[in-house]
Amino acid sequence: MTDYRQGYEFYRQVCNKHELEPINFHYYTLNLSQEQLDAYNEQAKIVGGHIAYEIS
């Protein structure tokens, strides 16, 4: 989940830069697309992780 937290922090920085109110972290992770989850899973395989996420 650390990778998602880093992505969320980047998202918050961009929102602040454009004076937009960011959504909270929980809602952010619930709304990741299957494409985003697939990319995370692929990267986890490359670095030796065993965690797989998908939209249910």
Contacts in CASP RR format, 6 or more apart in sequence:
PFRMAT RR
TARGET T0000
AUTHOR 0000-0000-0000
METHOD contacts of the structure
MODEL  1
MTDYRQGYEFYRQVCNKHELEPINFHYYTLNLSQEQLDAYNEQAKIVGGH
IAYEIS
1 29 0 8 1.000
3 40 0 8 1.000
3 43 0 8 1.000
4 28 0 8 1.000
4 29 0 8 1.000
4 32 0 8 1.000
4 40 0 8 1.000
5 25 0 8 1.000
8 25 0 8 1.000
8 28 0 8 1.000
8 29 0 8 1.000
11 22 0 8 1.000
11 28 0 8 1.000
12 22 0 8 1.000
15 21 0 8 1.000
15 22 0 8 1.000
16 22 0 8 1.000
22 28 0 8 1.000
23 31 0 8 1.000
32 40 0 8 1.000
33 55 0 8 1.000
34 54 0 8 1.000
34 55 0 8 1.000
37 53 0 8 1.000
37 54 0 8 1.000
37 55 0 8 1.000
40 53 0 8 1.000
41 51 0 8 1.000
41 52 0 8 1.000
41 53 0 8 1.000
41 54 0 8 1.000
44 50 0 8 1.000
44 51 0 8 1.000
44 52 0 8 1.000
END
